[in-house]
Amino acid sequence: MAVRRRQRRGPGGGRALLAAVLLCVWWRAAGERLRYAIPEELGRGSLVGPLARDLGLSADELPARKLRLSEEKQYFTVNEENGNLYVNERLDREEMCGESASCSVSFEVLVHNPPNIFHIEVSIDDVNDNSPAFSKGVLELEIGELIPPGARFPLEMAIDADVGSNSLLTYHLSSNPSFSLFMKERAGGKKQPELVLEKELDREKQSSFELVLTVVDGGDPARSGSVQVRVNVTDANDNPPVFSQSFYEARVAENLPAGSLVLRVTATDADAGSNGRVSYSFGSVPESVRALFAVDPESGEIKTAGPLDFEEKNKYIFGLEATDGGGLTDHCEVQIGITDENDNAPEITILLLSSPVPEDAPVGTVVALLKVNDPDSGENGQVSCELSGEAALSMVASSGGSYKVVTASALDREQAWEQRVTVVARDRGRPSLWSSRELVLEVSDVNDNAPVFEEAAYSAYVAENNAAGALVLRVQARDADAGANGRVSYWLAGGSAGAAGAAPLVSVEARSGALYAQRSFDYEQCREFAVAVRAQDGGAPARSSTATVRVFVLDRNDNAPRVLWPAAGAAATGEAAGGAASPFEVVPRSAEAGYLVAKVVAVDADAGRNAWLSYELVQASEPALFRVGLHSGEVRTARAVSERDAAKQRVVAVVKDHGQPALSATATLHVVLAESLQEALPELSERPAGAEAAAAAELQFYLVLALALLSALLVLSVALAVVARLRRAGPPAVLRCLGAQRFSLAGAAFPADFCEGTLPYSYNLCVPPPARAVPEAAWPLPPPVPVVPVLSAEELLGGDSCEKPSPSSNVVVGEPPADAGALQVCKASALSGFKTF
C-alpha cells in the first residue's frame, strides 16, 4: 500500500478555538498538499491511498460532494463509491522523469457543494527495472607494443536508466595477466573504468587479446551487463590522444537555432603523422542526445542539431571520445546546461465552473476554480492573475498556483442573466507574456420576483343581459423570473358585490387571465361589483400579487314603465268584476279647463334615458274633454265640462320611456262627472259587488254568446231556404223580404268599447208566415212582410218592463200582430247583466 504524507503550509490548528477550527477546516484543507508515495510499474487498479478519508470526507458525503480529479492526464482515478485513489495506467519513472533524482505527479482533486480544491502529489519511487548496458557490442582498443606497463586506457561507461542506488555501477574485468581494471573517479560521483597495462606487449607473440568487461548495478536484486573488449597490439603508435580537460561545461539559451555553436573540445596526440591525427565522436550516449547535438569529428565543435527546450530538460550530460590514427582513444565528459527564456505564456486551466449559479448565492460563494501554470522558471514562471470586465465576481489566490473565483456582490438574474469575465494571467518575464481565458457564468433563476399586474386596478363595462360565458376583461401580469418561476396563473381571490356576492358572477381562466361572466347581469339588481384577481407564479414557494377588477354593468332598456297610480292590478280586477273595486275620480260638472283630475304616477327600473318617461292620452270616452301632461302625467280637463258629457268617463293614458326601442305601459282612469260624491253614488250603485258582480258579468257574456249563435243559425236557415226556393224557379219577388227597403240601415247606436257596458251589436228580425201545405207548383206570392223595428242600445235599456212596438215602428210580420204575438224586448230580464262599468 502506498505511503501517504501530509505537508502543512500553515500553522497548526491546535491553537485555535474549536469553533474556529470547525469553520475553517475546509479552507485549511485547501492549503494542504496531500502526498502519497508509490513504486513505479504498479499495475492498473493498484491502490494508491484512501483519498476521501484523508480529505475528511465520509462515505455518505461522496455522492453530494462529487469527488473528482482534474482534467489533466489521468495517471490515477478515484472510485466514486469509496473515494479511494487507484492507479489508472502503467507508471514508468524513466519515461516520466528521465534522469531526475526525484519524480512525482501533481494534480488537483475537486469537490462540489461547496466547491473546493485539494492539491495531491504522488511520488514515484524508482524500482530496479533497468539493467546497465553499453552502447557498443564490442570495445576496440589498439595498444602499441612499445607502451610501457602502467599505461591506462579509458573504457566506455555503461548506462543504467535507474536512479539512486539502482544506478550505482560496479565493473569487473575478466582475468588476464597483461591487463587489469582501474576505476577513476569523475565529477558527479561516477566512476570511469580504465584498462591498465600490467606488462609489456609483444606483437610477435600475441597480436590481440579478448577481454570481457562486466558491469553490475546496486539494485536488489542486482542487474548486470557486459561487453567484449578487443585489444589489438600495434608496433608504432606509442602515444594516445589526451583531452585538454576531462570535464567540459557550457550553458546555452533554449530555443537556439540548429547549427549554433555550443562548445569546442580539444585533444592532442604526441605522435606524428596519422597516429597523431585526432578525431572526435560521441561515446556511449542515448539517441535523444544525438538528436539535439552534433560533434564535428575534425574540429571538436559541438553544435545544436535540434531545438532545445528548458521545460523539457534543463541539462544534458554525455561523453566524447577522441581517437588517433592508430586507434588509441581518450574520453571526456561534457555537461551542457540550458538557460530558461520567457518563451511560455501562462496556461490557464479551468478546474471547476459552477454554472449556473443561483442568483441568491451569498457573497463569497465559490463559482470557479482555476489553475494557472507557467512552465518557465524564475521570474519567467511567476504569474499574477486578475479578472477584467465589469462583473459581480472577484478572484482569490489559493495555494499551488490555483485561484478561486467568488461572488463579490449580490447577483440578480433579471438585471444580468450571465456573468462574463476574462481571466488574465501575466508572468514577470521580460518581455512579459500573458494569456486570457473567458469565463461565462450563467445565473440561474430564483423565485425572487412576484408577478406584477399591468394595472393595479382594472375597470370593465358590460351591458346587462349579456350571455353567460361572455368575455368581461382580460388581465395580465408579468413575472421577471424565468421558467416555472415566471409562469403565471390567475385565481379569484374574493370580491364584493353587495348582497348578491361576487364569487358566482365571474370566473377567471387560469392561464390567460380572461374573466368570463358566469351568468347574465341585471343592472337593476347589481350595478357594479369588484373582484380581486390573484396572479401566482409557479415557484416554490410561490409568490403572488393581487389586482382589483371593478365591473360596471351598463343599463339596457329591458324594463317597461310600471304604473303606480292608478294601480294596474286594481283596474284589471275591477273591469273583470264589473268595476266594483276600480278606483274612480269625481269631477264636478262645473270644472273649467285645466282642472286637475288625477295624476298618473309611473316609475321605470332602468336608468338614464331608459328611465325618462313621457305620458300621452290614447283613449277616452270624450277625447276632447281630457289631456295628459307630457312629462308630469297630470290628467286635466281640456275644456269645461258640459251637461251633454256622459256621467261616466274612461281615460286611458300610455306611459313611454326613451329607450331604444321604447317600452310602454297603459294606465286606465275612471272618471265620474258629478258635483259631489253623493250625486255619484247612484251611478256607482248599479254595479254589483264581489262575487255577484263577477257572476253577472260571466252570465252576461254567455247570454250574448248564445244570442249571437242563435241569430247566426236563424239567418243561415232563412238564407238556405230562400236559395233553395230560387233554385226551384221561385219568383224574384220572394226576395222583397231581403231587400234594402225592408231593413233599417241604421248603424249600431252604441260606443265601440265593450267595456262601457253597451251592446256590441244590433240586428233586424224577419219573421216568415206559417207554413202551409200548398203544392210547390201553386206557391202563392207572399203577402207584405211586417218590419220589426231596429232597437238601439238606448231603447233596449230605456225601461224596466216589456213594451210592444209602437205603430210607427218599422216592424214587419207574417201574420197580424194579434195572431203572431207582439215582439217584446225585455231589457231587465235579458240584459240585466250589462252595466256601464
Phi, psi and omega in degrees: 000144183295149175269132181243143180223150174246137176241111182273136179261345180248177178291158180296153181272004184292336182277349182271160175293157182298320180297318179294324178296317180295324181286328187256008187298321182288324179291323176294320181298326180293333181273359180262152174247118181272126186244140172231155177229129180223152175283154177290169176067020173291144180287161179296135181094000178290143182285131174265312180176162177282085188298310184299318180295319180291336176273357179085022180256132177274165181296329180289334182279340189302315181300323182281326184278342175053063180293127178208163180266165179291170188278006181286184183303128189271087169284337185229165177217156181242138179278128184287340183274313183251351177077015179277151179260129183234158175286133183259335178207164183299135181250119177246109185300322183294325178285325185281321188236351178066229183272005181299140182292329179238150181218127179211158177241125179249139177206175183244144174249131183248141173231154180248170171052065001272163180294140176202163183228140177231141181262128182241136176231125178247117179274133181258109180276142183285143174239141182286077182250009179232132177271145175295145184214155177257152182283339181242150177281333181221132176262119182262128176231142175239119183238127179288147183287347180269356181289133183285158177298153183097348180293145182244140181233113182297141177249160180293140178273143176282159181242131175235121185289344179288173181232170178069216182294338180289345180255003176284120189251144175234132185253146176225138179249140178297151187291131177202131184292340183272343184224153173220174183242134178235138179257117181262128178287136178236172181298142180088005177084006179276158181242131180262120177286136178230137178272124183254128177281120184269331179209167183294150181255147177233111186297328181290334179275315182211116185273344180207159179227143178247114180240161177236124178257120181249138180236140181228133179273178184263016181285171178227107000286156183286149174242152185221165175209163183213160178214147179273132178252118181250119181253120176257131182266124179247171185245359185235327188278099186266339187238127176278159175291151181226126176289148178292332178221141177279343181220121178250143180222139179210156176232133179228156178280148177291166178067021174294145177289157180298140180092001178285141181286131179253314188198153174236128176251152180225145175219144182240155179225126185287348181285164179251165178071213183292334178290340179262359179275121186256136173240149184248144178203165176288146174273223179276095182230150177288164182294333180297325178287318178298333180283339183257333184231155176222143180245133178280121185294339182268313186266340183081013179280133176257122182237161178283137177247345180211176182288136177262134182230114180300324184290336178276315177201133186256001180203139178233132177234126180208167182252148175243154182232132176251127184232130177272182183291340181270358178098359178282148186229161170219155183233148173219164180246137182241131176239121180244117177266143181256127179269133182285141171238154182281075183249007180234124174283153178302144179254127181254122179242126177273108181280323183208134176227111180273081180234127007276159176249135181295145184291343178265017179297135181292160178297135182097002179291131179284121181248344180204148174239128184238153171232127180244126183225136174236115183295344179294170182243168179064215179296334178295337181256000177276124191239140168245145186230143180207167177255139174241146182109151180275110180206163181273041183232155174217167184242137179237127180286139176241192183273160174066031179073018178257158182223151175245132173261121184237161177284131180263340178209174182294144178263148178220107182296329183291335177268322178214110184281351175212152176250119184241113180229163178242126176271123181244123178247130185227131178270178183256016178290172179231111359286155182287141176249149181216161176216163182221157178214129182274135175250125176244111184248114178279136179261118180276153186280142171236142184287077181249008178232131175274153176300145180238124178287150177295330176225145178287329179222136180247151175233135179229144181238121184231128177288142180295168182066023177293161178283145176296133183093003180288147179288127179263310185194156176237119177260156181215133176235144180243142179239124184289347179287174184243163176062219180296331179293337180254004179275117189259135172239151186244142180218156173275127183257005180125184181167184180214137177214048180071213182287339184288332183084145185262338187302316183277356186282320183226162173225159181236138176280128190298322186274317188267341183078016180278132177262129181241145177287133179277336178205175180287134181273150178234114183300325183287339178263324183213111183271334176199156175204162182234142175231150176255123179254127180256127174259125185230133179273177184262018180285175178225109359285154183285150174242150184212163173216164187231141174232149180262131177245118178256120183255124178255125180270123180270141185282141168242156181278077182246009178233123175285155176301145178246124183277122177270325177215130354291147184297126182295323181293319180293321179295317179296320179294320180295320180291321180292329181262015180089007174088010183296325185260005184285141174289155180215161177241138179258123179242124179294147180289350177268006182295138178267177177296137181092004180293131180284114179274307180195174177231124177280122181251123181221153177228159177229126183290345178288182182231164177066218180298331179294344181251002176285126186248145174227151187239140178220150176268123184248339182202140177201150176300320175236090185303329183278354185274332186234157172217155182239134177295133186299319184250337184270335183076013180279128177266118181233161176284134180276340178211177178287142179287135180248168180291336182284343181291138179299148182291333182247126181234144178237126183239127178244123179243146177252139178248122182241145171262181184252023178286173177236107358282160182285146175245153186216167175213157182246150177233129181252127182239127178260128184239135175246124179271107180202154182285334181210171179293325180295325179289331181277346184295320178303319179295324182282333184288343179293347183268118175299159184246154171065227185287330180295319179297320179294320179294320179296319179296320179293319178297317178303317181298315182290324177298313178300317180296318179294318179298319179296319180293317179297319178297318180296320179293320180297312180298320180295320179296315179298317181296320180293320179295316179297318180296321180296320178295318180298323180289339177262035174068034173289149182289158179292342182295341180296343181276000182297329178299332182260005182293165183291330181284349181269357184233152176280133178267009181294136178283177180293121182267063178206158179294158181285344183272115179296332183291347178282350176095001178275157179292138183272010183205169169214157184210158172255140183246126178247115185259120180281157176289166179295145181289139178240152181273076180250137178300154183294334182280336183254034179292119183280166176291141181289144178288171178300138184266128176295147181258125175277129183294147176275120183259130176277174180295325180294319180292324178294327182261012186284335180213174183260354182242161180282136180235149175275155178289142180289160180301332181282351180292140183275075181243129180245129178233165182273340180228166176302151183299330181292325180279320184278339183089140181287142176279114181250144178246117183256100181291319186291322184278320185274328186240030182296338181280348183279128178230167181282342176251000000 
